[in-house]
Structures are given as C-alpha cells and as structure tokens.
C-alpha cells in the first residue's frame, strides 16, 4: 500500500505533517491492523496498559506505546497473527477527583448532585475526553486493532468483574471484615497498601508521661499524639524485666482519664524508646493486632474527613487531625505530661492520587485473600515461564509475592463497579446476598434489600484485562484464538498494582499465565532528573512533538534514548536539542531516497543474480549482518540498540559510504550501472523494512516509491527481511574497512595540517597491505575523490629515514600496515607551520618541566591530596606524549630538532 507516485516524483523536503495522517488512515481503512480469530494460527498479542480517562497522554505514554508498537509491527511483518488490544481505564479515584474538582469550581459537591446525577456527569466527562486519548495514540502511529477498543466499564467487562467477585466470594477468597486500612481523608475512601506511597517526612517524636494508677508513671513515644485520644492500653515485652511487675496493672490516659490495662506482648521491642508502647487499636495496624490478642477496645477518634469525632473530649471535637495534634501537645505540656519533642524524620503514607497523608484507620471493608492466589504466579517466575526485562524486576516481584498481604478492594466512591452485594433491610434477618443477578427481595425472608454503597477498586477490573477484553467469561472465538497474550509492556511503578495481580487472575480464572514476558520501560524525566508532570510544569505533550518534528522523530528519539529498564531524560526547555536528531534522521532517509530512487531497478531481487563488485558485495554483507544484529536486539527487547545500529547503518554504511562509492557507476550506463542500481534497491528495501517498526511513516513513504512496489504493497504486512548466510562476505568487509581507514586517515591528516578542503593533493602510500591494494584496484577513483586526492602513488619502504627526510609532509601509519604520506611542499606554508608547531613545542616543554618539578617537590607530595597528585602524574604522561607528537610533526615537515 505504498504511495502511488512514481519513483522520480519525491518532494524536495520531507513533510511529516502532510504525510503521516493520511498514510495512517489508509492503513486503518485497509484493515491492516485487524486480526481475525479464525485465521490466528500463530498469534502474537499485546494488551495495552489502558490509560486513565482523566487527561491527555503525556510523554510517558508516548514512550510506553511506542515500544509496544515496535514489537507489534515487527511481529506483524514476520507473519504472526498480531493483535494489539487498545482501551482505556475508568480510573475510579482519579476520574472522580477530576469531576469533583470541576464541581468545586461551581461551589458544588457530588452530594449536592446525588449519586445518579454525579455518575451521569462523570460519563459526560468520559465521552468528551476518552476519545482524545484514542486520537493521540493514532497520531503517534500506534497500530492497534481499533475494532476491539475496550473500556473497563463496558458492559462485557462489567460482567467479567461481577463474575470474578462472585466466584472468589464462593471460594471464601473475598471476605468482609473490620480491619486497619489506609484511609484518605481527602478522597474519603479506603486505599490498598500499594496505593499508599510512603515517603520520608520531617516530623517529631513526642515523649509523654502516662501516670500509673497506683503511683508513678511510664513514658511512651509517638509521632501521632492526636491518636492517643483513642488509646485503650499500654504494652511491654514479656521479656523486659524492667516492667514485668507492671503487667496486669493500669495506667491513666492523659487528657482523657481512661483506664488503660498494661499487657505483655511479643510484638513490643524492649529496645525501642522506653520499652513501653501505647496501644491504639483503631489507628495502627500493629496495635490492632495487639488489641485483638488482648481483648482491648478499638476507639475510632476521627471522621471520614480526618477531623476529631465525638469519641474524644469536647475540646478537640471538630478539629482537623493536625490542628488536634497541636492542641493535644500544648495541653500535654501545660499538664506536665510532655517530656520532650524531638526532630524525627520518618516514612509517612500518602494517597497515590491526591498526595494527602493517609490515616491508618479501623474500617469495615471488602478484601481478597491473596496468599492462595499468589502461589501459582510465584512458581511461574521460579520456573522461568515468566520473564522480566530487565531481570532485576523479577526479584522485586518475587519479594512482593512472597510477602503479599490481603487486598482491600472496596472504595467509598460513586464512580466504578458497584459491589454486587445486597443486605436485607428486615431488622431480624441479617441476610447478605452475593449474586450475578440483582435480587428483587431477600431470598431468606422476602424483605427489601439494599445494595452495598461502595464500588470496587479500579484495579479489580484492570487485573482481568488480558482476558476480559477478549470476551471472558464467555468462551469467545477471540478468547480461544488470542489468549494467552505474549508480551506486556508497562511501567515498573504498577508492577504490584497491575502486573502481579493480572498474573494471579490469569492463573485463577484461565488456568495459565496471561503473558510470558514483561518489559518494564523507564520513566521519562527532565534534564534535572525530575519525573515529568503537569504540577512541575516540565511535561511534554506528545502531540506537540509530532506537530513540530513528526511522529517518526518522536518515536526514534524515545526508542533510541531508553536502554532497557533505564529512564530517559528530555530537556523540556530545549525540545529542539532532544528531537532534532530524530528529525534529521528522517530527513537523511528522505534525501538519500531522492538521490537513489532515479537509479532504482524494478528487477532487484534476492533470488536473482547478484553483483560481484566489491562495494556491492560489501553492502550486502553489511545488510546481512545488520539484519542479524537488529533481530537479536528486537528479540532481546533491546529496542534502543536496534534503533542505534539501524541509524548507524543508514547514515554511515549506506549514505556516507555505499552511495558515495557507487556514484561513478550509477552515473554511467550498462552493466555496472545496472548492478549498482539493483544492489542499491535491494539494500534500501532491506533497511526500510528493518527500521519500519520504529519509524513506520518515512519508511513506508520511501518503500512505496520503489519501482517494484505495487499500489497495494505495504511494509506494515511485511515480509520481514532475512538473508542467506553466504551474503556475509568477510573478504569484502575487510577490503572496504581498509579503504575506509585509508580515506579516513587522509582526511584526518588534511584537517590536522590545515589543508584547504577544495585543494586536491597527491599521496604516497608505502607498502600497503594486500587487502588495501585489492580495494584500491577496484575503488581507487572513488578513494581519490572521497579523500580529495590528485593521485595515489605506491612506494616501497626503504631501510632508513631517507624517504621521510626528502619529503616534507604529513605522515600516518595505517592499522592494516603501510604508511600514508601527504607531501605538503607547495600545499601549505611550511615555514609558518613549522613556526606554529615550534611554539606549541615550547609551551609543551615548559609545562612538562613545571609538572616534573612539582612531582619532585617533597612538600607537594607530602601535603597534596592523593587525587591531586594522581592528576599531576597523568598530566606528565599526557604532556610527554604531546611533546613526542610535536617532535614527529616537525620532523615530517623537514625541520631539524
């Protein structure tokens, strides 16, 4: 499906803005991205990490989706039955927060609207903004099967969520209970452990006296003194002899007056603080367990919004938790109970969506038992069936799975999958119904029922994504053909949120891994190392880059700049520097094609007769090696390496060398011109195909103009290039390498001695290697043109320096053997050059003497830091080398030393 223009009609400049959009639409209209289940004999499937419908995509999405597309496009070209499933996530907390923020701008809350109206408002948001994400993905070239676009609140996916909840409940893997969870007072909802991101905070450690009922006192330490209002006990270690006589006695809670039993518990570390800890079962997970073991009451002292409730003394009621902290500390101090308040940095959990400090809080919630679900996923990693790239994340995964805790799945939100549980309203019944179908009444007593108000964690739908998007729980043709998927490409920060849970769901509901390879890409950061975000003002919009530089330039920059598992840095203040190399590479391809296409041949074929000209043998050999190297890089998920070596081949081997070596033949007629044209066409077709997954637009545009490209041909569907072993030609490789060294050496000498670019000079070549001689026998004219030479004279080496002494010129020894001499008499002003080098020599000798004196000075050696002394020693060696080089240059110019 290449462009139908003839080969000679290639515009003078590459215009991605005018080319990429129409080309993409042609691909879609032709159905090139669609996969049919009935034809899927060799499937390769990727499911997109569904972006949240909260905002436009950022550069992190640009990187992640480009990497997916590279893998997908290559497999499609290789003949696999490729499916890339696109979609978006309803993103419970995140999306609800966005809409609530809009309402706050109108002085409204969701409670002013009511649940039904608020959910309708969120759907309006999704319908308006969800499509923008799909448009962005299309703009950057993502070759998804758009006919299969999914949304985590689609009817089919909602059925899957309900099926899973009911099944897990029936297996006692979903349960309801009152436990300590992470509570966000801003979002007013529970969070899972993974959603509370812990970061260090500069806080205080308060030491407080607790009076003993029978006289005396003990000291306890806390970072959250406002929670002491909910203390219901004190605890000591049973092995701590200092306090064994206190066990069974009581203390009095300052400010409240509550009697606190003193218990012995193995959890207490006698080495921490005073060895006595306060027990607040409703506000600390460890205290909750101590309280359960010893029958202590759990007193919740906070409201949903983080204010103090009616369970505390009246003076603190209604105060925000942090205001209450200040008031409690002041009152403790005034009452003589505060011993000290010391600076104490410690880790504090924050809501992963709004960054509010979370509150550990006793709450009635729904949970999933994770230990039984984790076992198969852990075994799959240990057996090697599940692979992480880079491998270090496998160890992180294993550690989390081995220490997994139950997952709190209920959220006190209105946007999401409503929990499919109903409670009987009859006062004496207490029936609870968990069912696939909504009940009309209580099956036990016939009374009215009400549905649970909460929704499920957004990840409860996402963890089913690899199979729910294919129609599960129905046994669809898509599910039969395309499950399990092959590769997952995502960010390491959701390794626990999403990746590990998908693996567990895959085993539990499908009986096998959902994917075998997990590629974890790096984070996009700015030039200061900060993660890109809107709040920092350092974000880069992928569409802005596409508009300015083209999708291919963006894709190439992101792929080339992100080695496996490492972060990519982009300077948001200097986008030109970041994306110019990608744009320049696309332009280089385009300009090379403008030169090459008029000489392209329709009869170029891998199976036809091959030219035996040295340059043709060499470029075929290089292409065959390139295909192997790029294949290995693609297969090993080293996509940056594929981009780098592909760039080096096109820019260097093909443009800088092959086209230059072939210009003379291409400009002529007859068999030699035909050989060069056929080889050039064959090689172009190869590198265009190899780079197509990374830069699909420019490669397709050029390939469509090759004379043997039919109007329906497209690189999108391949074939992927493969070349016979006998194309690798070591003899040709060595011959051209010798020629390149010779030309490069001459160019370097010319630059070193200031020979003007347009001046053609003779060169004397002493005892060249047989390899170089073979190269020059065929390519001497090209070598002379490329090096700016008027002639190349071979001379035999003599036993003395007579030859060197006679000829004043620039000298260099070739790695392959032999010596290059450019006579400079009459080419440059030898007297002026000798004077210049002489001054450099004097300066080097002076610096060398001063450095040597410094290193001979005992005072310097005894007092200077070792690294300074080492730097001076390195300088001495460097200056010695510089002096030797200058001496040699003076000798070469006929100057006596």
N, C-alpha and C positions, 0 to 999 in steps of 0.2 A: 504494500500500500504506500509505496514511495511517492514523492512528489512527481507529477507527470511532466514537469518542464524538461526539455532536452538538456543534455549534459552541458552544452555551451552557454545556456542561459542561467547563470548563477549571479545573483546580485553582488554588487561591489562590496557590500558590507553585510555582516551577519546581523539580522534584526530579530532577536528572540521575541520581542513583544508582538510582532506581526506574524510570527510563525508558530509559536508554541500553542496558543489557544486553539486555532483552527485544526492543527495537527492532532491535538488531544481529542477533540470532538470527533474527528474521523476515526480514530481508534475505537472510541466508545460506540459510535454508530455501526461500525463493522463487527461489533461483538467480540473484539479480540481479548477482552478481559473476563469474558463469561465462561464459566465451567459447567459442563453438563454432566450430571451424575452417571447417566447411562454409559458415558464414554470414558469414565475415570478408571483406566487400567493401571496407571502409575501416578497416584495422586501426590501432590505436594501442597500442603495447606498451612496458611498462617492466619490467625485471627488477630485483628488489630486491637491493641490496648485502647478500649473505647474512650475517647476524650470526653471530659465533662462538658455538659451543655451550659456552662457558666460564662464563657467568654471566648474570644477568638484564640486560635492556636498561637503558641509562642515558638521561639527558635528550638526549644527542647523537643516539641512535637515535630518540628522540621527535621531535626536530626533523626529522631526515632523512626519516623515514617519513611524517610529516605532510605535508611538502612533496610527496612522491611522491603521496600520496593526494589532495591538492588537484588536481594535474594530471590524475590518473586519473579522478576523479569528474567534473571539468568535461568532459573528452572523452567520457565515457560519456553525460553529459547532452546533448552535442552530436550524438549519434547515431553516434559511432565504435564500431567493434567492438573494445572495450577488453579488454586482458589485462594484468593485473599479476601476474607470476610470483613467488610467495614461496619462501622456503627458508632453509636455514642452512648454515654452513660448518664442516667438521670441524676446521679451525684447528689444524694439526699441532702446532707447538711449544706454543702456548697451552694446548690441551686436555691434552697430555701433561704439561705442567708442573702443571696443576691436580690431576690424578690422582696424580702423583708426590708432590705436597705432602700429599695425603691419606695416602699410604703412609708418608711420613716421620713423620706423627703416630702411626703404629703401629710405628715403628722398622723399617720395611721399605723396600726399593728395588725398582725394576722387575726388577732382575736376580735378586732373591730369588724373584719370581713366575715369571720366564721370559717369553719373548715372547708366546706364545699366551695364557697366563693374563692377562698385563698388558693385551693388546688386548681381551680379554673384559671386563676391569674398566673400560676406557675406554668400551666400548659400553654398559655398565650406566649410566655417568655420562650419556652422550648420551641414552639412553632416559628417564632421570629428569629431566634439565634441559632437553633440547632442546624438549620440548613447552611448557615455561614461556614460552619466547620467543614462540611462536605465540600463546599465550593473551594475552600482553601486547600484541601487535600488534592482535589483535581488540579488546581493551579500549579502545585509543585510536582505534578506528574504521577501521582500515585495510581497504579494500575489495579485498583480494587474491582471486584465484581459488584457494581453498584446495584444490580438487581437484588442482591441479598443484603442490603443495608438493614441493620437491626438497631433497636433502641431498647434499653434494659427495662422499659415499662411497656413494651409492646405486649399485646395480648398473649402471644405464644410464649414469650419469656416470662410473663407473669404466671402462666400456667405451670411452667417449669419450677419457678420459685415456690409456688404453693405445694407442688408435688414433693419437692425436697423437704420442706418443713414438715409435712405430714409424715413422710417416711421416717425421717430422723426422730420425730416425736414417738412414733410407734415402736422404734427400736431403743427408746429411752436415751437417745443421743441429743435430744433437745429437751430442756427442762426449765422450769421457772423456779426462781428462788431469791431470797433476800441476802445479798452479799455486798461486800465493798466493791464499788466500781469507780471509774473515773467520771466525774461529773463536770460538765462545762456550764458555769453559771450564765455565760453569755448566750450560748446556743440553747441552754436549758434542756440538755439531753445527756444521756449516758454515752460514753465512748468506750471502745475496746482498748486494751492495753497498748496496742500498736498505734492507736490514734492519739495517744498522749505522749507527745515528743518531749523527752527530758533534756533540759539544758541547764547549765550552771547559773546560779543567781547569787549575788552578793547579799546574803541575809544576816540574821542574828541568831545566836544560840542563847536562849534565856534560861538562867538557873533560878529555880523557885523553891522556897521552903514550903513543905507540907507538914502542918502540925500533926503530931500523934495524939490520939485521944487520951492516952494515959500519961501524957507529958513528953516533952522533947519534940524533935522534928527530923524529917529526912529531906534531902534535896533531890529534885528531879530536873532534867534538862529537856527543852523543847524548842523547836523552830516555829511552832504554830500555837502561841499561847491562847489564842481565841478558842481553840478546840478544847482547852482544859475545862471549859464550862460543861463539857459532855463527859468528863472523866467519871468512871464508875469503879475504879480500882487502882491499886498500885501493885507492881510485880517485882520480884527479886529472883535471882538464880538460886535453885535449891542447893547449889554447891558453894554459895557465898557465905562463909562463916560469920561475916560482919552482921548479917541480917537474919540469921536463922531463927532467932528468938522473936522477930517481928512477924513471922508468918502466922496468920490467923488473927492478928490484931487489926486495928482500924486506924486510919488517918482521916483528917478533916480536909475537905476541898476548899481552899481559899476562895473568897468572894461568893461562894455558893452555900457552904456549910454542909454539903452532902457527906455522909459517912462512906469511906472507901475501904473495903476489905483489902488486906495485903495478902497476896498469893505468891506461891513459888512456881516458877515456870521455866522449863529448859530453854525457851527462846531467849531469855534475858542474858545479855552478855555482861558478866560482872566487871569487865574491863572498860565498859563504856560509861562515861560520866561518873556519877556516884555509885552506879550499880543498881539504882532504883529507877524504874520507869513508870510513867503514868500510863494507864490503860484507858483508851478512848475507843471502844468497840465500833462506834458508828462512823468514825472518821480516820481509821488507819487499818490497812489490811492485816498487819501482824497483830494489832490489838484486837481486831475482830476474832482472830483465831484463839487468842488467849482468853477472850471473853467467853467464847463457846466452850472452851475446855473447863472453865471455872464457873460457868453459870452467871456471868456478870451481865447486867442490864446494858442495852445499847441505847444511848440517848442521842438522837439526831438534833443538833443545835442550829441548823441552817435551813433556809428556804431554798426553793429551786433557783432563785436569782443570786444566791450567795450572801443573803442578809441573815442576821441572827433572828431566830424564831421565838415562839413563846415558851420554849423549854429552858430558856436562860433567864437570869434575873432581869427585872424590868428595865434597869439602867442600860442594858445592852440591846434590848429588843429593837429590831428595825435597822440597826446599824449594819453597813456593809462589813464583810468579814475583815477587811484590812483596817477600817475605822475601828471596829471592835477590838482588833489587836492592839492598837494604840491605847484605847481606853482601858483595856484589861491590864496592860503593862503599867500604865500610870497608876491604876488602883492598887496593883500588887506592890508597887514601890511605896505608895502612900501608906499602905497597911503593914509595911515591914517584911513582906514576903519575898520581894525580888532581891536575889543575891547578886546577880550580875547579868549584863547583856553584852555578849562578845561578838565581834565580827565573825561570821561563819558562812563561807561560800558552800552551797550545796545544790544538788540537782533538783529541779522542780519541773513537774509535768505541765505541758501547755497543749491546748487544743490545736490539732493539726490544721484546722480550718480558720479559726479566728485568733489564735495565739493567746487566748485568755488562759491564765493559770487555772488548771483544773483542780477540783476538790475531791479527794478520796471520800466517798460517802456511801453509807449503807442505803441500798435501794432494792426494790423488788423488780427484777428484770428477767429476760429470757436469755438462756445460754446454750451453747453447743459444747458437748463433751469432745475434746479434741484429741486426747491421747489415742483412743482406738482408731480414729481417722488418720492420724499421722503415721502410724506404723508402716503401711504399705509404701507411702511416699519416701520414707526414710530408707526402707530396704531397696527401693529402686535406685536411689543415689549410691548406696553402698555397693550395689551390684554393677554399677556402670551403665545401667539402662537410661538413667537420667544424667545429662551432662550440662555443666555450666561453663560459660565462656565470658570472662576469664575464669579459670578453675577455682580461684580463691573464694568466689562466692558460694561454691559448693560447701565449703567448710562453715561458712556463715549460716547457710541453710540447715546443715546438719545440726549445728549447735542449737538453733531455734527449735527445730523439730524435736530434738531430744528433751528440751526443757519447756515444751509447749504448755500453755495454760488454757483453760476454757475460754471460749469466745462469747463475749456479751454481744448479742445480736439485736436487742430491742433498742429503739431510738424514740425519744419523746418528740417526734416531728409529725408533720402532716403530709409531707411530700415523700412518697415512696410506696413500697409494697406493704399494705396493711397486714398485720399479723393475723393469720387465719384461725383465730381462737375466739370462742364466744362463751360468755358466762351467764348462767341462769340468774335472773333477777329475783326469783322467788326466795324469800328470806330463809326458808328452811331447807333449800335444795342443795346449793353449792356445786351443781354440775358444771363441768367445763367441757366444751366441745371443740375438738380439733378435727377439721374436715376439709375435703376438697370442694364441697358444695356448701354454699351459705345455708345454714339451718333457718327454718321459719319459726321454730319454737324449741323449747327444751325437750330433748328426747326422753328425759327421765320423768319430768313432771308436767310437761306441756306448757310451762310458763314462758314468759317473754325472755328473750336473750339479747345481750348487747355484745358487740364485737370489741375486742381489745383496742384501745385507743392508739397504741403505738404502731410504728412502722418498723420494718427490718433494716438493719444496717445496709447501706448501699452495696457493700462488698458481698452481701448474701446473694445478690443477683449476679454480680460480676464473677463470682467463683464458679458459676455454671457456664460461663461464656463460650468455652470451646465446643460444648455440645448443645446448649440451649439455642444457640444461633443456627444450628443445623436441624432444628425441629424437635429435639427431645422434649418431653417424654414419648412423643410419637416415634415409631420406628420408620422414619422417613428415608427416601432414597438418598437424600443429601447426607444423612447421618451414616447410612451404610457405606457410601462411597468416600466420604471425606473425613471420617473420624477413625483413628486419632489424627490430630494435626501433626505437623513436622517440627516447626521451629516457633519459638516465642521470642520476640524482640521487645524489650521493655527497659524501664529504668530501675536501678538497684534499690531505690527508696521504697518501691512497692513489692519487694521480694517477699515480705511477710504478709502484707495486706492482701495481695492478689496471687502471686505466683504459687506460693506454697499451698494456699487454700484451693486453687484450681487443681493442683496435683492431687490433693486429698479428695476433692469432689469427683475427679476423673476415676479414681480407683473405686470410690464408694458407689457411684451410680452407673459407670460404664465398664468397670472391671479392668481398666488399664490406664496407663499414663495418657494424659491429654496431649503431650508433646515430648519429644526426646531430647531436644536441645534448647537451652535458654541462653540467649545472647543479651547481656546486660550492658547497655551503652552508657557512656559517660554523661556528665552533666554539662550543659552549656554555661560557661562563666564569662564574665567580662575580663578586661585586661588586668584588673586588680584582683582577680580570683574570686569575685563575688558571684553567687548564683544570680542569673538574670531574673528579674521580677519587675512587675509594674510599680510596686511600692518603692523600690530603689531608683526607679527612673532609668534603669540601664537595659531595659528589654529591647529586643529587636523583633519586629514583625516580619515573618517570612514573606508576606506579600509585598512589603516594601522592598525587600531584596530582589524578588522576582521582577518587580516593576522596573527596578534600576539596572539590574545585571542579568536577568534571565534565570529561569528555573535551573538550567544546567549548571550555571556558575555557582548558584547556591548549593546544589547537590554535591558538586565536585568539591567545593570548599569544605563542606561538612564531613563528607566521607574521608577525604584526604587528611583532614585535621583531627581525626578522632581515632587514634590507635585503640585496639581492643581494650575496653574497660577503663580508658583514661578520659578525663574531662577535656573538653575543647574550649579554648579561650578565644573570644572575639572582642574586638575593641568597638564598643557601640558608638564611640566618639569619632571613629575613623573607619567607616564601613568600606571606603574605597580601598584601603590597605588590605582589609580582610578578604574582600570578594573580587578584587581586581585580578588575581592570578587565575581564578576560575573563568572569568570573562575572557581574559587573554588567551586561555587555552582553547575555549570555544572559537574565538576569532582565528587562532592559529590553524585549527582544523579547517575552518571555512576557507581561509586564504590558501592553504595547501590544496584544497579541493578545487579552488578556482584555477590554480596552475595545472593541476593534474588531470582534471576531467576532460579537457580538449584532447588529451592524449590517451584517454581510457579506451580499452578494447572490449568489445562485446564477446570476443572468443576466449577471454581469460577463463581458465578452468583448472581446478586442482587435478583433474584427471587427464588433462591434455599434455602436450609436450612442453617441457619446462626449459627455459633459457639456461644455458650454462655459462653465461657471462659472469664474471667474478662478483660484481655488485648485485646481480640478481640472485645468485646462489647465497650470498651473504644475507640479504634482506629476508629471503625465505627462511634461512636458518634462524635469524633473529626472531622472526614472527613465530616460528615453531616453538622456540624457547619461551617467548613471551606467553604464548597460549598455555604452556605447561605451568609457568610461574603464576600466571593470573588464576588458572584453575586451582592450583594449590592454595593461593591466598583466599579465593572465594570459598573454597570448601572448608578452610580453617577459620572462617569468619574474620580474617584479617583484611577487611574490605579497604582499609586505608592503604594497605600495601598494594592491592590490586590497582587502586587509583594512582598511586605513585609510580609504579612500574609501567602502567599504561601511558601515563603522561610522559615519562622519560623516553619511551619507545617512539611515540608520535613526534614529539618535539625534537628529540635528538636523532635517533636512528633513521626515522623516515624523512623528516623535513630537512634537518641540518646536513644529513649525510647522503641518504639514498637519492633524494630528489636532486641534490647538487651533483652527485656523481653521474646521474642519468641525464642531465640536461643536454649534454652534447648529443647523446643517442636519440633522445626524444625530439630534438630539433632537426634531426635528419630524416631520412626515408629508408625504406627497405626493411630487411630482416632485423637489423639491430634496433631500429625504432619500434618495430612490432614487438620484439622481445621485451624491451623496456616498458612499453605500454601495457602488455599483458601482465607482466610481473607487478607493475605498479597497481593495476586494477585488482589483481588477486590479493595483494597485501593490504590495500585500502579496505577491501571488503572484510578482511580479517580483523584489522584493528577497530574498524567501526563496530563490528559485532561484539568484540571483547569489551569495548567501553560502553556499549549501549545500555547495560543495566544502570550505569552510573550517570551517564549523560544521554538520555534517550532522544531528546529533541534534535540536537545538532547532528547526531549520528544518523538518525532516520532521514533527516533532510538531505544529507550528502548521499547516503546509500540509495535513496530514491532517484538520484540523478545519475547513477552509474548506468552505462548503456545497456547492460543486460538485466536491469530491474524492470519487471512488469508493473503495470499500474496497480496490481493487487498485492504486490510483494510488500512485506514489512519486516523490519528487524524484530519487531515485537514477538513474532512467532518463530523466529529463528531462520535457519538452523544455527546451532552453536558451533563455532569453528573447532575442528580437530584436524591435525596434520600428521602425515606419516613420519615415522622415525627417521627415514632417510633424508628428510628435509634438513635435519640438523647436520651441518657441514662444518666440522671443526677446522678444516683447512682454510675454508673461506673466511671463517670467523677470525682466525689468526692473521690471515693476509690483510683484511680490512683494518684490524686492530693495529697492525704495523703501519699501515698507511695513515691511519688517524693519528698515531703517535708522531709520525714524521711531520705531518701538516701542523699538528698542534705545537710541536717543538719550534718549527719555523715561525709560527705566529707569535709564540712567546718571546723568541729572540728579537723579532721585529719590534714588539712592544717595549721590550727591555731597553733596547738601544735607540728607541725613538725613530725608527724608520717610518716615513710617512705612508699612510695607507695606500695611496694610489701609485706608489713607486714600486715597480717590478724589479726584483733583484735576482742575480744568479745565486745558486747554492752549490757547494761542493760536498758531496756525500762520500765519506771514507768508509770503505769496507762494509757496505750494507749487508744485512742478513739475507739469506736466500729467500726468506718469506717476504721481506720488503721488496726485494728485486722482482719477485713474481707479481706483487701488487703493482709496482711501477710499470712493469712490462705491459700491463693492460690499462692502467689508470694514470699514466704519467701526465697526460694532458690535463685531466681533472685535478690532479695533485698540484700541478703548477698554477692552475687558475685559482684554486681554493687557498693556496699559500701565498699568492702574489709573487710568483717566481718567473723570471725570464728564461731560466734554463736550470737543468739539474745535471751536474757533471759528476761522474763517478771517478774517484781517485783511490789509488792503493795506499795503504798505510805505510809509512817509512819508519825506519828504526830509530830516528832521532826526532827532535822537535823542529827540524829544518822547515818542514812544510808549514808548521804553525808560525814560525818566525817570519817566513816570507810573506804570508798573507795576514794582513791586519783585519780582523773580523770577529764576528760573534760565533762562539763555539758552544756546542752541547753534545753530550753523549746520549745515544738512544738506549732505551732499556733493552731493546732487542739486539743490540750490538751495532757498532758503527758510530760515526761521528758526523754531525752536521756543522758546516762552516759557511757563514754568510760573509763574503768579503764586503767590507764597509768603505774601502777607499773610494771616494767619489760619491758615496751614498749619503754619508753624514760628515760633519766637520770633525775630523779625528782629533785635531788639536783642542778644540773646545770640549769634546767628550772626554779626552784624557785629563784636561784640567778639572772638569766637574768630578770625575771619579777620584782624582787625586785629592780633592778637598774632602770628599766622603771618607777617603782612606785616612787622612789626617785626623778627622773627627773620631773615627772608629779606634784608631791607635791611642788617641788621648783618653777616650772613655775606658778603653781596655786597661791602660796604665793606672787610671784612678781607681777602677774597680779592684785591680790586683793589689794596690796599696791598701785599700780598705780591708781586704781579706787577709792581709799580712799584719794588720794592726791588732795587737793583743787586746787593747781596750775595747775595740769594737766587738771582737769575738767573745769577750767575757760578759759584755753588758747588753748586746743586742738580742732581741727575741729570736728563737731558732728559725721561725718562718722568714724573718728579715734576712738572716744570714743565708738561708737556702735560696732566697730570691737573688741575692748578690752572686752566689755561685752559678746559678742558672744564667744570669746576665753575662758572667765572664765567659761561659761556654758560647753563648749566642754571639757575643762581640768577636770572639776568636773566629767563629765560622764566617761572620760578616767580613772580617779582615781578609780571610783566605779567599773569599769570593771576589772581593775587590781587587786583590792582587792578581787573580786569574784574569779578570776583565782587563786590567791594564796590560798584562802580557799579551792578551789576544789582540789588543789594539796596537801592538808593536812598541810598547813603552818599556824601557829597561828599569828594573826596580833597584 
